[in-house]
Amino acid sequence: MADRGDTSLVVSALWMLVISMLLFFLPALNGLIGGAVGGFKAGSVKRGLIAALLPALAAGLGIWALLAVFNAPIIGFLSGLAFGIWALISSIGLLIGAMVGGAMAPPRPAEVR
C-alpha cells in the first residue's frame, strides 16, 4: 500500500492545479489552499516549492513546443519564456501555500540505504 511519503512531485503539482481550479471563485485563497495541500502531499518545503514550479515550467515549454511546430521557434521561445514568468509571478499564493503545507507535513521516513 502506498504511503503519503511516496507522493511524487508530479502528483503533488496536480493536486495543486486541480484544487486551485476548483476554487476559482476564491481568487486569493485558491492558490494558498491548493499550494498547502500540494505542499503537504509533497512532504517538505523544498519538494512543495519544486512541485509548485512544475506547472509554470510546463506551460512555458508547452507554448514553445506549440509555436515550434508552426515553424516559429524563436517567437515560441520568447512567448513561452514570458508566459512561464507570468505564470510564476501569478502563482505567488501557490508558492506561499506550498511552503506552509510542506512545513506542516510530518517528516518523511528516512530512506533505507
DAPE-V560584 format. One record per residue. RES is the residue in three letters. BURIAL is b if it has 24 or more other ideal C-beta (glycine too) atoms within 12 Angstrom, else e. Layout:
res/burial
RES/BURIAL
RES/BURIAL
This chain:
res/burial
MET/e
ALA/e
ASP/e
ARG/e
GLY/e
ASP/e
THR/b
SER/e
LEU/b
VAL/e
VAL/e
SER/b
ALA/b
LEU/b
TRP/b
MET/b
LEU/b
VAL/e
ILE/b
SER/b
MET/e
LEU/e
LEU/b
PHE/e
PHE/e
LEU/e
PRO/e
ALA/e
LEU/e
ASN/b
GLY/b
LEU/b
ILE/b
GLY/b
GLY/b
ALA/b
VAL/b
GLY/b
GLY/b
PHE/b
LYS/b
ALA/b
GLY/b
SER/b
VAL/b
LYS/e
ARG/b
GLY/b
LEU/b
ILE/b
ALA/b
ALA/b
LEU/b
LEU/b
PRO/b
ALA/b
LEU/b
ALA/b
ALA/b
GLY/b
LEU/e
GLY/e
ILE/b
TRP/b
ALA/e
LEU/e
LEU/e
ALA/e
VAL/e
PHE/e
ASN/e
ALA/e
PRO/e
ILE/e
ILE/e
GLY/b
PHE/e
LEU/e
SER/b
GLY/b
LEU/e
ALA/e
PHE/b
GLY/b
ILE/e
TRP/e
ALA/b
LEU/b
ILE/e
SER/e
SER/b
ILE/e
GLY/b
LEU/b
LEU/b
ILE/b
GLY/b
ALA/b
MET/b
VAL/b
GLY/b
GLY/b
ALA/e
MET/e
ALA/b
PRO/e
PRO/e
ARG/e
PRO/e
ALA/e
GLU/e
VAL/e
ARG/e
